């Protein structure tokens, strides 16, 4: 049976689930507006499954008989070797996580490269922005109290060298990566739990996915030691990574069927003492093509 499911109502359910409301609480709110409980339950389940299992959001209609698909991870791109090669650099694998598919790597970036990245990024830091999972537009991150900036692809010799290293380690082409993002977290700053993949629930995200494919992996490099706190944590997996200068965390959340892994929900714990600097590379299915910049009309003389 197919029923109407307004996009505005769908987005309201999604927004509340993303910000941490329990599905039962959302269900009670819907029933309180007059919706029959079986229909309200189906709507909440459909949106919840879309968020959890990487399915497309319902678009105006809801098929009450359609079962949700489940995410099946592909074999990890890094393989099972304990030592990886990136040019003339040996990179040890320090730890692995099965789900989401993740690996902690050592000696990815040296101390001087870390210092240079921080120095190049510091004058360009702005309030961190993210892609809103509902609207698809960039917005100041309400879940992230940090400052950040983006380098263009291969913008400097240092950035180009690091991007070539990431490509060598992951086997994913340089051009599939978005611009390298540098984030600075002062004491007290954090990034609450979120997904890196794009939710195809709006025109902006749908257009981005059409241009470049979905985000399928994230490569985080830790640029300094943090005195206390600042761990990258995966709450569904019960796994945390301490930030250590020169190490990197690579995790994957997209498979060959085009689905995304809900186990990749992650957060940056609050920095309790000191500061935290990281460099993040989001990697797409295909060559990354940024959204076209709107043209400005030139007034006539």
C-alpha positions in Angstrom: 0.0 0.0 0.0 1.4 3.4 -1.0 0.4 6.5 1.0 1.2 10.2 0.8 4.2 11.3 2.9 4.9 15.0 2.7 8.6 16.0 2.4 8.2 18.6 5.2 6.9 16.0 7.6 9.7 13.6 6.5 12.3 16.3 7.1 10.9 17.1 10.6 11.1 13.4 11.6 14.7 13.2 10.2 15.8 16.4 12.0 14.5 15.2 15.3 16.1 11.7 14.9 19.5 13.3 13.9 19.5 15.5 16.9 19.0 12.6 19.2 15.3 12.3 19.9 14.2 8.7 20.5 11.9 7.2 17.8 9.3 6.5 20.4 9.2 10.2 21.4 8.8 11.3 17.7 6.1 8.7 17.3 4.1 10.1 20.3 4.4 13.6 18.8 2.9 12.4 15.5 0.1 10.5 17.1 -0.6 13.6 19.2 -1.3 15.5 15.9 -4.0 13.1 14.9 -2.1 10.6 12.8 -3.1 7.0 13.3 -0.4 5.1 15.2 0.3 2.4 12.5 0.8 5.1 9.9 2.9 7.3 12.2 5.0 4.2 13.1 5.6 3.4 9.5 6.8 6.9 8.8 9.2 7.0 11.7 10.6 3.6 10.7 11.0 4.6 7.1 13.0 7.7 8.0 15.0 5.9 10.7 15.9 3.1 8.3 16.9 5.6 5.7 19.3 7.2 8.2 20.6 4.0 9.6 21.0 1.9 6.5 21.8 4.5 3.9 18.6 4.2 2.0 17.1 7.1 0.0 14.6 9.1 1.9 10.9 8.7 0.8 10.0 11.3 -1.8 6.4 12.3 -1.3 5.1 8.7 -1.1 5.7 5.8 1.3 5.4 2.2 0.3 4.2 0.5 3.5 5.1 -3.0 2.1 8.7 -2.2 1.1 11.3 -3.9 3.5 14.4 -1.9 4.3 17.7 -3.0 2.8 20.7 -3.8 5.1 24.3 -2.6 4.7 26.8 -5.2 3.7 30.4 -3.9 3.9 32.9 -4.6 1.1 36.3 -5.9 1.9 38.5 -3.1 3.3 40.6 -1.2 0.9 43.7 -1.4 3.0 43.8 -5.2 3.0 45.3 -7.2 5.9 49.0 -6.3 5.8 50.6 -5.0 9.0 52.8 -2.6 7.1 51.6 -0.4 4.1 53.7 1.5 1.6 53.2 5.1 0.5 56.0 5.8 -1.9 59.2 5.4 0.1 57.3 5.7 3.4 56.5 2.6 5.6 53.2 3.1 7.4 52.4 0.6 10.2 48.8 -0.5 10.9 48.3 0.0 14.6 44.7 -1.2 15.0 41.7 -2.3 13.0 38.0 -2.2 13.5 35.7 -4.6 11.6 32.5 -2.5 11.6 32.7 0.2 10.5 35.7 -0.8 8.4 38.5 1.3 10.0 42.2 1.3 10.5 44.5 3.4 12.7 47.8 4.1 10.9 51.1 5.3 12.3 53.8 7.5 10.7 51.5 8.9 8.0 52.7 12.5 8.4 55.8 13.7 10.0 56.2 16.4 12.7 57.5 19.1 10.3 54.6 18.5 7.9 52.1 18.8 10.8 53.6 22.1 11.8 53.6 23.4 8.3 49.9 22.5 7.7 48.9 24.2 10.9 50.9 27.3 10.0 49.4 27.5 6.5 45.9 27.0 7.8 45.9 29.2 10.9 45.4 32.6 9.1 42.5 31.2 7.1 40.5 29.6 9.9 36.8 30.4 10.0 33.8 29.0 12.0 33.4 25.4 10.9 30.7 24.7 8.4 29.1 21.4 7.4 26.7 20.2 4.8 23.2 20.2 6.4 21.9 16.7 6.0 18.4 17.9 5.4 18.9 21.0 3.2 22.2 20.0 1.6 23.5 23.6 2.1 26.7 24.7 3.9 25.9 26.0 7.4 27.9 26.9 10.5 28.1 23.6 12.4 26.0 23.6 15.5 27.5 20.2 16.5 31.1 21.4 16.0 32.6 24.2 18.1 35.8 24.4 16.0 37.5 26.6 13.5 38.3 25.3 10.0 39.4 26.0 6.5 39.7 24.1 3.2 42.7 23.8 0.8 41.9 23.5 -2.8 43.0 20.2 -4.3 46.8 20.1 -4.7 46.8 23.8 -3.7 50.4 23.8 -2.3 53.4 21.5 -2.7 52.8 20.2 0.8 49.1 19.5 0.3 49.9 17.8 -3.0 52.5 15.6 -1.3 50.0 14.6 1.4 47.2 14.0 -1.1 49.4 11.7 -3.2 50.3 9.8 0.0 46.6 9.3 0.9 45.9 8.0 -2.6 48.8 5.6 -2.4 47.6 4.2 1.0 43.9 3.9 0.1 44.1 3.1 -3.6 41.6 5.8 -4.2 42.5 8.4 -6.9 43.5 11.9 -5.8 40.7 13.5 -7.8 38.1 11.6 -5.9 38.9 13.6 -2.8 37.3 16.8 -1.6 39.7 19.6 -0.6 41.8 18.9 2.5 40.1 20.4 5.5 42.0 21.6 8.6 40.1 21.9 11.9 41.2 23.5 15.1 39.5 22.6 18.4 40.5 24.7 21.4 39.9 23.6 25.0 36.2 22.8 25.4 35.5 22.3 21.7 33.9 19.1 20.4 32.2 17.6 17.4 29.0 15.7 18.4 28.0 12.4 16.8 27.3 12.7 13.0 27.7 10.9 9.7 30.1 12.0 7.0 28.0 10.6 4.1 25.4 12.8 2.4 21.7 11.9 3.0 19.9 12.1 -0.4 16.9 13.9 1.0 17.1 17.2 -0.9 18.1 18.7 -4.2 21.5 20.0 -3.1 22.6 16.6 -1.8 21.1 14.8 -4.7 22.9 17.1 -7.2 26.2 16.6 -5.3 25.9 12.9 -5.4 24.9 13.0 -9.1 28.1 15.0 -9.9 30.6 13.2 -7.7 29.0 10.1 -6.2 28.4 9.5 -2.5 31.1 10.0 0.1 32.5 6.5 0.8 35.5 7.1 3.1 37.2 9.5 5.5 40.9 10.0 6.2 41.7 11.9 9.4 45.3 12.9 10.2 46.2 14.1 13.7 48.5 17.1 13.6 49.3 17.4 17.3 49.2 15.5 20.7 46.2 16.5 22.8 46.8 16.8 26.6 43.4 15.4 27.5 40.2 14.4 25.6 39.6 15.0 21.9 39.2 11.3 21.0 37.5 10.2 17.8 34.8 7.9 19.0 32.4 5.5 17.3 29.5 5.1 19.7 27.8 2.2 17.9 31.1 0.2 17.9 32.3 1.3 21.4 35.7 2.3 19.9 37.8 5.4 20.5 41.0 6.7 19.0 43.4 9.0 20.9 44.8 11.9 18.9 48.5 11.4 18.4 50.6 13.6 16.1 51.5 11.8 12.9 48.9 9.1 13.1 45.8 8.8 10.9 42.4 7.2 11.0 40.9 5.8 7.8 37.3 4.5 7.8 35.0 3.4 5.1 31.2 3.6 4.9 30.1 3.1 1.3 29.8 -0.2 -0.6 29.5 -1.3 -4.2 25.7 -1.4 -3.9 25.7 2.4 -3.2 24.6 2.0 0.4 26.1 3.7 3.4 27.1 2.2 6.8 25.2 3.5 9.9 27.9 2.1 12.1 30.1 4.9 10.9 28.4 7.4 13.3 31.3 9.1 15.0 32.1 12.1 17.2 35.1 14.2 18.3 35.1 14.1 22.1 35.4 17.4 24.0 39.0 18.7 24.3 39.6 18.7 28.0 43.1 20.3 28.1 45.2 21.8 25.4 44.1 22.0 21.7 43.5 19.6 18.8 44.4 20.0 15.2 43.3 17.6 12.5 43.4 17.3 8.7 40.4 15.6 7.1 40.0 14.2 3.6 36.5 13.1 2.5 36.6 10.7 -0.5 33.9 10.2 -3.1 32.9 7.4 -5.4 34.0 9.4 -8.4 35.9 12.5 -9.3 34.9 15.3 -7.0 33.2 18.1 -8.9 32.2 21.1 -6.6 28.9 22.8 -7.0 29.0 25.5 -9.6 29.5 29.0 -8.2 26.5 31.2 -8.9 27.3 33.8 -11.5 27.0 37.5 -10.6 25.1 39.8 -12.9 27.1 42.7 -14.1 25.1 46.0 -14.0 24.9 47.8 -17.4 26.8 51.0 -17.7 
